Amino acid sequence: MSKRKIFIGLALLLVLMMVLAVGCGKENAAENTPEEPAATPEEPVIEETGPAEKEPVWGGTLRIITGAGPAVLSYYPEMGPAESGSVLGAAEMLLVVSEDRTHEPQLAEWFEEDPEARTITFKLREGIKFHDGTDLTADVVKWNYESYIQKLMFNDLLKEIEVVDDYTLVFHVHEWHNQLLPNWGYTPIFSREAYEKNGGAEWARTNIVGTGPFMLEEWKRDVHMIWVKNPNYWREGPYLDRIEITYIPEATTAAAKMEAGEADIWLSAPPQYVRELEDKGFVRQSGWAGAYYHLMPNTMDPNSPFNDLRVREALEYAIDKQAICDALGYGYTSPLHAVAAEGEWGGRSEPVRPYNPEKARELLAEAGYADGLKVTLLASVSDGGRNDTAEALANYLNDAGFIVELDIADAGRFLQDVFVNGWKDLVIMYSGTDMNYLVSAHRWFGPQPMTNLASFRRPPELVELFNESLKAFTLEEQKAATEKIVDYMTEQALIIPLFQSPGAFLHNGKVHTSYMKHGFTRWDHHDMWLEQ
């Protein structure tokens, strides 16, 4: 795969995390944790009822605007999270995340993990067809996984995929651990026949044939994407006839289209526009998932001053996180006190290093920088060619004895430095939330991450904690292992948490959808409908 295509995918990931996740309140990011399933009452519970639920309406065209779209549609080796998220209406997975953040079968009818036998078994639903009329079978699913084996996390543990019958397949692994199913069960499945019949990878980059409720009618990159309903979808729906997505990177133009009634959903509204449009009656819909923003020091370079714990601690003491949220968050962000938010496994409600610029200066002096420490702060460009968060952080750091030079980079250079070349001193980076924070920690900061942060060194003690966590079987054991990981990263100030922005989007009040209730990786297009 070319570096250019890698960076395109990563750029879209940046867009996904930095614009889909904006505009969010201070709600608990994880009110429903996996270890607390909903109770089943023995006696009927009588609740007060409000107005009757509206019945779904068939038909209509849903109009969506967002800042950017995918670079690849169905060639999975070149797809990043943003691409996968962009085609959720057409491509489905064996599993999806449920509202209570557990595994829920989608294309699979059921699944079973057997750690002792070192197997993961999937039984597929029968009768599901791809958009081209071909059948979803175990052979097709096996072909999908073998075609992009290099894309799977922990792929070195996959021994073989056994097809038991037309609808049953078994993943045999060299060694079982708890991160296999959360990663292997959540990959999109595409038509093998369409791929082979139409020329393979080159065709798949610009086309898609899945099993989902919508089929691709037209895609013009960076312009628009149009979906039409799949009349042979395997379950009830879809209610909508069409979905039209327009890519508008300029926020004022997007806001104008919403106010003019020319769009129903805005996926990438910056927080100030969210506030303005909410005040005008538009609806903000949110969920438990979101983006976490961090200040990450370069600990990979042996000559970096940030290999000194005192210097890393000085960074956090220098920053007034609440003031930044108050000034720039428009009421939709809240401070982070660990790499995991409060309510997540390992999250904290109180700061470990509260704002104290005098303490920051003392620590810098102890480390040998009484006259100041010159550092470069890398950040991605935002509206107007600036980055307000970076400017605010620079002011706080300068007041505490650092001497900051801002490096505001375009998305391509930013991502190349973050994931390939490495950053010089400091970078404002993000991470995301998954079904639980053990999954998130492994994907972002573990020794085998989904995408490697080039200047982030994982000390042997941290690697050992990550490796030990893989063997935790019960949710209680996994939570305890996660807390150890997060506590170590917090105590060592390996990453300076800044603030969180739970995921949300805007709509005109006539859209009915469960989007965001299951996180970023699931969007049930089949049951969306529009009031006419």
Phi and psi in degrees as a GROMACS rama.xvg file:
@    title "Ramachandran Plot"
@    xaxis  label "Phi"
@    yaxis  label "Psi"
@TYPE xy
-74.6244  153.03  SER-2
-60.6613  -34.7458  LYS-3
-59.9037  -42.8633  ARG-4
-71.2894  -34.3334  LYS-5
-59.62  -46.5225  ILE-6
-70.1728  -31.3303  PHE-7
-61.2533  -45.9216  ILE-8
-63.4158  -41.9778  GLY-9
-67.9811  -35.6657  LEU-10
-62.1251  -40.2938  ALA-11
-68.3156  -32.8258  LEU-12
-61.6025  -42.3332  LEU-13
-59.7904  -44.7269  LEU-14
-60.2896  -45.3325  VAL-15
-57.3678  -48.516  LEU-16
-74.8878  -31.4744  MET-17
-96.9096  -15.1895  MET-18
-118.562  -35.8494  VAL-19
-65.745  -28.9326  LEU-20
-91.2243  2.41915  ALA-21
-79.0748  168.643  VAL-22
71.8012  56.9461  GLY-23
-134.842  148.824  CYS-24
-87.6791  -167.768  GLY-25
-97.7626  23.659  LYS-26
-63.9963  155.365  GLU-27
-57.6951  128.704  ASN-28
-72.8656  -10.8248  ALA-29
-153.395  70.9469  ALA-30
-69.3832  -30.1194  GLU-31
-109.193  99.9584  ASN-32
-89.1313  152.458  THR-33
-58.8838  -27.6857  PRO-34
-81.5716  2.46068  GLU-35
-123.438  72.4451  GLU-36
-63.8938  153.305  PRO-37
-63.2456  136.403  ALA-38
-73.3432  148.696  ALA-39
-105.913  108.139  THR-40
-68.796  143.847  PRO-41
-75.3602  -32.9819  GLU-42
-107.538  148.805  GLU-43
-58.0363  139.23  PRO-44
-102.823  123.215  VAL-45
-96.3339  120.923  ILE-46
-113.078  151.919  GLU-47
-67.9318  139.841  GLU-48
-114.97  145.949  THR-49
-98.6377  -150.687  GLY-50
-60.3812  148.078  PRO-51
-60.7895  144.191  ALA-52
-61.179  139.105  GLU-53
-76.9949  143.054  LYS-54
-79.4519  141.774  GLU-55
-59.6087  147.062  PRO-56
-109.014  132.459  VAL-57
-84.7489  140.603  TRP-58
99.9774  175.777  GLY-59
102.071  162.532  GLY-60
-117.364  122.034  THR-61
-88.5988  125.013  LEU-62
-107.175  120.215  ARG-63
-118.626  138.703  ILE-64
-120.222  142.941  ILE-65
-151.816  166.364  THR-66
-74.6822  -33.1081  GLY-67
-156.39  160.345  ALA-68
-122.376  -171.886  GLY-69
-75.2247  161.408  PRO-70
-101.992  -23.168  ALA-71
-138.231  139.825  VAL-72
-96.8286  -41.122  LEU-73
-148.912  10.8715  SER-74
-89.493  93.7395  TYR-75
-60.8487  -34.5846  TYR-76
-57.084  -22.0803  PRO-77
-107.729  8.38787  GLU-78
-94.9629  135.201  MET-79
-102.664  -177.543  GLY-80
-56.2949  -34.4026  PRO-81
-67.414  -40.2547  ALA-82
-64.417  -45.3319  GLU-83
-60.6549  -40.6438  SER-84
-66.8447  -28.8511  GLY-85
-75.7417  -17.1715  SER-86
-117.553  22.4229  VAL-87
-62.8364  -23.2954  LEU-88
-73.9886  -19.6144  GLY-89
-109.473  -33.1035  ALA-90
-112.052  136.052  ALA-91
-120.067  168.926  GLU-92
-124.953  166.697  MET-93
-63.082  -39.3717  LEU-94
-130.182  157.105  LEU-95
-136.867  164.45  VAL-96
-83.0884  131.294  VAL-97
-81.4353  172.293  SER-98
-65.6351  -27.4921  GLU-99
-93.4991  15.9973  ASP-100
66.9758  44.2296  ARG-101
-124.641  175.19  THR-102
-75.2534  131.353  HIS-103
-126.616  128.056  GLU-104
-63.3941  141.778  PRO-105
-120.281  -83.4569  GLN-106
-71.2287  -27.8691  LEU-107
-77.8874  144.44  ALA-108
-83.8911  -38.3405  GLU-109
-156.398  166.351  TRP-110
-144.596  160.51  PHE-111
-150.255  129.246  GLU-112
-99.0358  135.918  GLU-113
-130.006  91.4659  ASP-114
-59.8188  -36.7595  PRO-115
-67.9521  -42.3404  GLU-116
-80.5924  -10.7088  ALA-117
58.2129  53.2728  ARG-118
-137.05  153.99  THR-119
-129.42  119.886  ILE-120
-109.073  135.14  THR-121
-121.459  128.937  PHE-122
-105.345  117.713  LYS-123
-80.5916  152.798  LEU-124
-70.0045  140.071  ARG-125
-89.0346  148.027  GLU-126
89.9539  2.82973  GLY-127
-81.0589  133.842  ILE-128
-120.493  150.206  LYS-129
-76.6352  169.676  PHE-130
-60.9846  -24.0449  HIS-131
-88.9144  5.70857  ASP-132
89.9357  -4.60768  GLY-133
-80.5478  158.007  THR-134
-86.4948  144.878  ASP-135
-80.7558  115.141  LEU-136
-131.197  169.375  THR-137
-62.813  -36.5109  ALA-138
-61.4229  -41.4452  ASP-139
-66.8518  -42.0754  VAL-140
-63.6483  -43.051  VAL-141
-59.1234  -44.1333  LYS-142
-59.5649  -43.2677  TRP-143
-55.9234  -50.5715  ASN-144
-67.2285  -39.8141  TYR-145
-70.3236  -25.0802  GLU-146
-73.4117  -28.3076  SER-147
-126.558  37.7404  TYR-148
-57.2661  -35.0935  ILE-149
-67.2309  -16.2014  GLN-150
-84.3712  -22.6584  LYS-151
-73.4292  136.465  LEU-152
-66.0765  145.122  MET-153
59.8526  32.1347  PHE-154
-66.6664  -17.457  ASN-155
-68.2757  -14.0095  ASP-156
-91.07  -8.57396  LEU-157
-80.9536  116.724  LEU-158
-84.6644  -52.7443  LYS-159
-164.954  161.743  GLU-160
-113.067  117.113  ILE-161
-99.866  127.591  GLU-162
-91.8957  111.588  VAL-163
-81.345  -44.2084  VAL-164
-154.611  -170.194  ASP-165
-59.7149  -23.6452  ASP-166
-128.691  13.9252  TYR-167
-131.26  131.203  THR-168
-138.228  148.816  LEU-169
-124.722  125.624  VAL-170
-89.2412  115.866  PHE-171
-96.0375  130.168  HIS-172
-121.107  151.953  VAL-173
-68.5272  -34.2897  HIS-174
-153.337  129.868  GLU-175
-84.7236  143.423  TRP-176
-151.626  171.797  HIS-177
-76.7638  -3.9411  ASN-178
-100.163  0.704738  GLN-179
-71.051  -53.0798  LEU-180
-63.4783  -43.3234  LEU-181
-62.5548  -19.9517  PRO-182
-103.153  -39.639  ASN-183
-81.2537  -24.9222  TRP-184
-82.3229  -6.23166  GLY-185
-119.389  50.8813  TYR-186
-121.396  140.567  THR-187
-68.1457  146.485  PRO-188
-110.912  128.313  ILE-189
-118.752  163.927  PHE-190
-71.0377  124.524  SER-191
-69.2549  -42.9005  ARG-192
-62.8548  -42.2295  GLU-193
-62.6715  -39.4542  ALA-194
-62.9595  -50.6053  TYR-195
-74.0253  -33.0605  GLU-196
-72.5718  -30.8569  LYS-197
-105.176  8.02918  ASN-198
111.212  5.54726  GLY-199
80.2776  -136.289  GLY-200
-60.5071  -42.7152  ALA-201
-61.2353  -41.7177  GLU-202
-66.9884  -42.7022  TRP-203
-66.1288  -23.1898  ALA-204
-65.0357  -27.8328  ARG-205
-122.123  8.27056  THR-206
-138.891  163.694  ASN-207
-151.536  132.152  ILE-208
-131.473  104.179  VAL-209
-119.453  -156.657  GLY-210
-111.983  3.29007  THR-211
-73.8526  176.495  GLY-212
-72.4249  -12.1435  PRO-213
-129.742  146.35  PHE-214
-114.848  147.268  MET-215
-72.9359  127.299  LEU-216
-99.3257  -44.8077  GLU-217
-158.031  139.882  GLU-218
-135.875  119.815  TRP-219
-116.261  108.991  LYS-220
-54.1691  134.747  ARG-221
66.3862  7.98721  ASP-222
-118.227  -66.3993  VAL-223
-161.878  167.495  HIS-224
-140.016  134.549  MET-225
-123.949  128.288  ILE-226
-114.413  146.063  TRP-227
-122.756  154.107  VAL-228
-66.1948  145.766  LYS-229
-88.3098  108.807  ASN-230
-70.2879  -13.2024  PRO-231
-113.063  30.2936  ASN-232
-63.8029  148.406  TYR-233
-80.2789  -7.64801  TRP-234
-137.727  178.188  ARG-235
-59.3601  138.897  GLU-236
105.121  -175.896  GLY-237
-78.1465  152.987  PRO-238
-75.1126  -37.3002  TYR-239
-75.1812  151.463  LEU-240
-87.0969  -37.5505  ASP-241
-147.139  155.511  ARG-242
-131.136  123.97  ILE-243
-115.916  120.207  GLU-244
-111.883  126.367  ILE-245
-115.853  135.447  THR-246
-95.7358  115.501  TYR-247
-130.873  98.8619  ILE-248
-73.2168  -21.2041  PRO-249
-87.8454  116.132  GLU-250
-64.4222  -38.3035  ALA-251
-65.0606  -36.5464  THR-252
-66.7401  -42.9036  THR-253
-62.6784  -43.4611  ALA-254
-61.5902  -40.36  ALA-255
-62.9794  -38.6638  ALA-256
-66.484  -38.6426  LYS-257
-63.556  -46.315  MET-258
-67.5544  -28.2617  GLU-259
-82.4384  -1.49354  ALA-260
76.2082  21.0884  GLY-261
-94.6225  3.44314  GLU-262
-151.065  153.087  ALA-263
-102.168  -32.5935  ASP-264
-131.91  139.305  ILE-265
-120.967  113.56  TRP-266
-85.898  -20.6529  LEU-267
-125.648  38.4277  SER-268
-73.6346  125.951  ALA-269
-62.528  154.19  PRO-270
-57.1012  -36.2906  PRO-271
-65.384  -33.0616  GLN-272
-75.8822  -34.3681  TYR-273
-58.0578  -47.525  VAL-274
-61.0379  -46.3614  ARG-275
-62.8531  -43.8352  GLU-276
-76.364  -32.0578  LEU-277
-60.8267  -41.5632  GLU-278
-64.6706  -19.8448  ASP-279
-97.6852  7.78051  LYS-280
104.682  -3.14656  GLY-281
-73.0925  158.795  PHE-282
-107.497  130.643  VAL-283
-101.332  123.402  ARG-284
-113.693  130.101  GLN-285
-130.917  176.218  SER-286
-152.414  -165.945  GLY-287
-79.7271  -22.9222  TRP-288
-78.2342  159.501  ALA-289
-176.665  -174.984  GLY-290
-108.562  139.185  ALA-291
-110.08  135.52  TYR-292
-111.487  136.624  TYR-293
-133.942  156.859  HIS-294
-101.759  117.358  LEU-295
-111.242  118.21  MET-296
-81.1503  154.874  PRO-297
-78.4563  108.037  ASN-298
-110.985  0.662627  THR-299
-81.5943  -37.6875  MET-300
-71.6489  119.878  ASP-301
-62.322  -19.9445  PRO-302
-93.5388  1.35353  ASN-303
-69.8109  136.377  SER-304
-63.6383  -17.1304  PRO-305
-83.3089  6.02286  PHE-306
-78.5194  -7.29444  ASN-307
-92.3063  119.6  ASP-308
-56.0807  -35.2791  LEU-309
-62.5826  -36.3216  ARG-310
-71.0333  -39.7551  VAL-311
-65.352  -40.975  ARG-312
-65.1493  -36.423  GLU-313
-59.4713  -34.6456  ALA-314
-57.3969  -48.5783  LEU-315
-70.943  -39.3158  GLU-316
-62.1671  -25.2696  TYR-317
-78.0304  -15.3204  ALA-318
-107.472  128.033  ILE-319
-92.4231  91.5604  ASP-320
-65.6403  -41.6785  LYS-321
-62.7265  -40.3189  GLN-322
-63.7515  -37.6411  ALA-323
-65.0296  -43.6395  ILE-324
-61.3544  -42.9634  CYS-325
-63.4152  -38.1217  ASP-326
-81.4186  -35.9964  ALA-327
-116.841  -11.5018  LEU-328
-91.1935  -9.98864  GLY-329
53.5512  32.149  TYR-330
82.8974  5.36745  GLY-331
-111.722  3.61284  TYR-332
-127.078  159.709  THR-333
-143.898  152.009  SER-334
-64.4955  149.516  PRO-335
-104.879  138.529  LEU-336
-115.598  1.59836  HIS-337
-155.735  171.829  ALA-338
-64.6017  -20.3965  VAL-339
-105.267  142.981  ALA-340
-76.8841  160.579  ALA-341
-56.5431  133.223  GLU-342
99.8383  -24.8431  GLY-343
-85.2406  162.084  GLU-344
-58.0662  122.214  TRP-345
89.6671  -7.99615  GLY-346
-67.7426  156.592  GLY-347
-125.94  148.668  ARG-348
-96.8658  -16.9134  SER-349
-124.166  148.011  GLU-350
-68.7487  142.002  PRO-351
-81.4285  -36.57  VAL-352
-129.001  84.0277  ARG-353
-65.1786  159.159  PRO-354
-52.4798  119.32  TYR-355
-160.039  83.1042  ASN-356
-61.2539  -30.3184  PRO-357
-63.8393  -42.7839  GLU-358
-62.6595  -39.6334  LYS-359
-60.4437  -44.1979  ALA-360
-64.7155  -38.8729  ARG-361
-61.2201  -44.3481  GLU-362
-65.7196  -38.9104  LEU-363
-63.6857  -41.6345  LEU-364
-63.9164  -42.7535  ALA-365
-60.8451  -33.3395  GLU-366
-82.3104  -1.69726  ALA-367
100.125  16.5067  GLY-368
-121.789  48.3593  TYR-369
-63.5063  -27.9515  ALA-370
-92.2734  8.35408  ASP-371
107.17  157.035  GLY-372
-126.71  116.367  LEU-373
-77.542  128.791  LYS-374
-140.198  154.631  VAL-375
-105.802  131.182  THR-376
-109.619  112.987  LEU-377
-90.5612  134.079  LEU-378
-147.324  157.448  ALA-379
-86.3396  141.249  SER-380
-65.7717  143.913  VAL-381
-127.279  -157.627  SER-382
-53.5243  135.889  ASP-383
75.1342  13.527  GLY-384
75.32  13.9218  GLY-385
-120.815  -179.027  ARG-386
-144.509  102.803  ASN-387
-62.129  -37.6741  ASP-388
-63.677  -42.8855  THR-389
-62.4929  -40.5187  ALA-390
-65.647  -40.0734  GLU-391
-65.8468  -43.5548  ALA-392
-62.2789  -41.6118  LEU-393
-59.9794  -40.7799  ALA-394
-62.4238  -44.267  ASN-395
-65.6977  -43.48  TYR-396
-65.9316  -39.4912  LEU-397
-62.716  -38.3185  ASN-398
-67.5143  -20.2568  ASP-399
-102.19  6.71574  ALA-400
112.548  -5.37242  GLY-401
-84.0612  159.385  PHE-402
-124.208  102.041  ILE-403
-98.9073  131.821  VAL-404
-110.81  121.46  GLU-405
-79.8119  138.695  LEU-406
-125.93  94.5853  ASP-407
-93.588  111.34  ILE-408
-109.581  151.965  ALA-409
-68.068  163.85  ASP-410
-57.166  -40.7203  ALA-411
-62.667  -50.2692  GLY-412
-67.8024  -38.2294  ARG-413
-57.0916  -50.9234  PHE-414
-68.9218  -33.5154  LEU-415
-64.6911  -40.1766  GLN-416
-71.715  -36.8538  ASP-417
-71.1761  -45.1038  VAL-418
-102.548  -12.748  PHE-419
-127.075  -64.3139  VAL-420
-75.9355  -33.3059  ASN-421
95.6471  150.449  GLY-422
-98.6412  157.014  TRP-423
-72.0515  -55.0289  LYS-424
-128.317  -65.2054  ASP-425
-132.27  150.208  LEU-426
-142.447  143.139  VAL-427
-88.1696  112.643  ILE-428
-125.003  168.758  MET-429
-125.342  164.23  TYR-430
-145.008  174.593  SER-431
-127.025  177.711  GLY-432
-112.584  142.637  THR-433
-122.647  -162.202  ASP-434
-61.2271  -29.2967  MET-435
-151.639  166.489  ASN-436
-77.6175  -13.293  TYR-437
-66.5323  -41.3421  LEU-438
-61.2564  -46.6375  VAL-439
-61.0665  -44.8803  SER-440
-61.5299  -43.7992  ALA-441
-65.5462  -41.6401  HIS-442
-66.5585  -34.1654  ARG-443
-99.5295  -40.6202  TRP-444
-123.313  -1.97885  PHE-445
-73.836  171.652  GLY-446
-69.3606  -19.0354  PRO-447
-124.803  70.3025  GLN-448
-74.4643  164.269  PRO-449
-65.3565  -42.1171  MET-450
-141.436  125.609  THR-451
-79.3835  134.07  ASN-452
-86.5151  111.195  LEU-453
-64.0123  -30.9365  ALA-454
-107.222  17.6606  SER-455
-101.715  111.573  PHE-456
-90.643  134.719  ARG-457
-101.409  106.323  ARG-458
-59.655  154.273  PRO-459
-53.8185  -36.0914  PRO-460
-64.1168  -37.5256  GLU-461
-70.6788  -42.598  LEU-462
-58.7328  -41.9032  VAL-463
-63.1614  -41.1129  GLU-464
-63.567  -41.3664  LEU-465
-62.8052  -45.7543  PHE-466
-64.0558  -39.7115  ASN-467
-64.4645  -34.9423  GLU-468
-65.4865  -25.4591  SER-469
-64.5964  -25.5114  LEU-470
-88.1969  -7.88564  LYS-471
-66.8723  125.31  ALA-472
-96.2158  -55.4459  PHE-473
-75.5182  159.626  THR-474
-63.0209  -34.6162  LEU-475
-63.6725  -42.7192  GLU-476
-66.5988  -38.8242  GLU-477
-67.3018  -38.4861  GLN-478
-63.1349  -44.7545  LYS-479
-62.1427  -40.2857  ALA-480
-66.1637  -38.451  ALA-481
-64.5812  -42.2215  THR-482
-60.8217  -36.7196  GLU-483
-65.3351  -41.5014  LYS-484
-62.9801  -50.7003  ILE-485
-64.8334  -40.7056  VAL-486
-61.0875  -42.7873  ASP-487
-63.1196  -46.374  TYR-488
-63.6991  -34.5521  MET-489
-70.7547  -48.6723  THR-490
-64.0475  -34.454  GLU-491
-88.19  -1.94769  GLN-492
51.6825  39.8492  ALA-493
-66.8211  -30.7656  LEU-494
-136.591  136.258  ILE-495
-97.87  104.699  ILE-496
-68.0637  141.641  PRO-497
-112.758  -70.7051  LEU-498
-156.313  164.05  PHE-499
-117.865  151.194  GLN-500
-137.557  90.1979  SER-501
-57.0994  148.515  PRO-502
-66.3332  143.848  GLY-503
-162.009  164.37  ALA-504
-146.444  165.124  PHE-505
-105.3  143.8  LEU-506
-144.428  172.227  HIS-507
-86.0458  5.01387  ASN-508
93.9274  -6.43831  GLY-509
-108.2  3.24653  LYS-510
-96.6404  130.657  VAL-511
-115.115  112.465  HIS-512
-155.153  152.604  THR-513
-93.9993  5.88196  SER-514
-54.7706  139.618  TYR-515
86.5325  -16.6997  MET-516
-71.7278  -17.4734  LYS-517
-114.998  10.8322  HIS-518
94.3052  -169.65  GLY-519
-77.9327  -24.3876  PHE-520
-91.9888  4.43206  THR-521
-137.38  131.937  ARG-522
-143.481  106.665  TRP-523
-78.76  93.8819  ASP-524
-73.4329  -23.3662  HIS-525
-69.0149  -26.9553  HIS-526
-106.996  13.7907  ASP-527
-75.7886  144.112  MET-528
-151.668  162.773  TRP-529
-118.888  134.573  LEU-530
-69.2883  134.638  GLU-531
